[in-house]
Amino acid sequence: MKKPILYADLTPNTVIGEHIDLYTKEMSDKWQSIFKSSINDRQVHASENASIAIVLAMRAMLTVVAPRPPGNVHARQQFKNHALPKLNETIHSVVKCLNKEIKRDRRYVDFEVIGTNPAGNLIYEARMSLIWAA
């Protein structure tokens, strides 16, 4: 088993890794089982695709930045969609440690996740800040 990634292991402005994920029918079906009945049918497609973009970014982050020490806290996030992923489209995400700093005796780490489609077009940019436990 791999050792957890520690604060000391993280280097600002460094790519940590990459993740490739496929927007599948199974993901779509799960999303629709939760949300479809609560929104207008015309809104379903765009709402689903925007939600799946967030899911893909989070999956990339959680897969690449692993294992994490227990006790981390997700402090904040920013998310910008440039385009919406399409069903059966592969999304390539690059996860980077942007910055780390100690504030008020807490270890903060900022991560960036950039997702692109097979043509290289930007799909999303996500920034997540965590309070790192160890």
N, C-alpha and C positions, 0 to 999 in steps of 0.2 A: 504494500500500500504506500502511495506517495505521501510525503510529509505535507502538511498544510503550507500554503503560501503565506509567509510572514511579511509584515510591513517592511522589514529590512531587505527583503527579496525584491521589492518593487522599485523600478527605476523610472522616473518621470521621462516623458517623451519617448517611450519605448513600446514597440509592438510586442504584445505578450503572445498572441497567437491568432489563428483564423478558424472560422467555422463555416461549413457549408450546410445549408438546410433547404429542404424542399417544401413548398407550400402545397400540402396534399389535400385531397378530398376529405380525408379523416379529420384534419384540422378544421376544415370548413364545416363539416357535419357537427363537430363538437361545439363550435362557435354558434352555429344556428340553433342547436338544441338549447342553448342558454338564452340567446338574445332575440332570435327571429320574431317571436310572438310579441315582443315589446316595442318593435319599431315598424314603421311603414315599409312595405315591400320595396318601394323605390329607393329607400335609404339603406336597405340591407347590404347591397353589394359594396358600396363605398365604406360603410361602417365596418363591415367584416374585414375588408382588405386593410383598412387603417389599423384595426385592432390586431390583425395577424402580423403587421409590420412590427408592432410593439412586442408581440410574443416572440418573433424571430430574433429581435435584438436582445431580449432578455435571455432567451435560450443560448445565444452565442456567448453572452457575458458569463452565464452560469456554467457553461461547458468549458470555456477557455480558462477562466479564472477559478481553477479548482485544483485540489481541494482548498477550501477556505477554512480559516479557524472558526470554531463555534463562537457565537456572540457578536458577529458583525451586525451593524445596523445600517439599513438603506436609508440615507439621510435625505437625499433629494435626487430629482432627475429632470432632464430636459429632453424633449424629443421633437425632431423636425422631420416631417415627411417631405420628400422631394417628388416622389411618385408613389403609386400604390403597387404592391406586389400582386402578381396575377396567379390564379390557381394553376398548379403544376409548374410554377416557375422556381428555379433554383436561386437562392440568395446567398451571396458570398459576403461574410461579415469579417471585418478586421477589428480586433480588440486591442486597445492601446491604453497603457497607464499614462495619463496626461500629466498628473501632478500629485504630489503628496506633501502634507504639511501637518505640523502638530499645532492645534489650537485648543486652548483651555485644557491642556493635559489629555487631549484626545487625538488619535491618529486618523486623519482624514485622507482618503485616497479618491482621486477623480479618474474615472475610466471613460473612454470614448469607444463607441461601437459604430462603425461605418458599414452600411449594407449596400451592395450593388447587385444588379441583375447580370445575366450572362453577357449582355452587350456592353457591360461596364458602366451603365447608367446608374447614377446615385439614386437609391431608394429611400434611405433614411440616415440620419445622424442622431445618435443618442449619446447623452452624457449622464453618467450616474456617479453620485458621490456616496461613499460609504465611510462609516466610522469603523476602522479596522481594529479588531479585537486584540490581535497579538503581533 
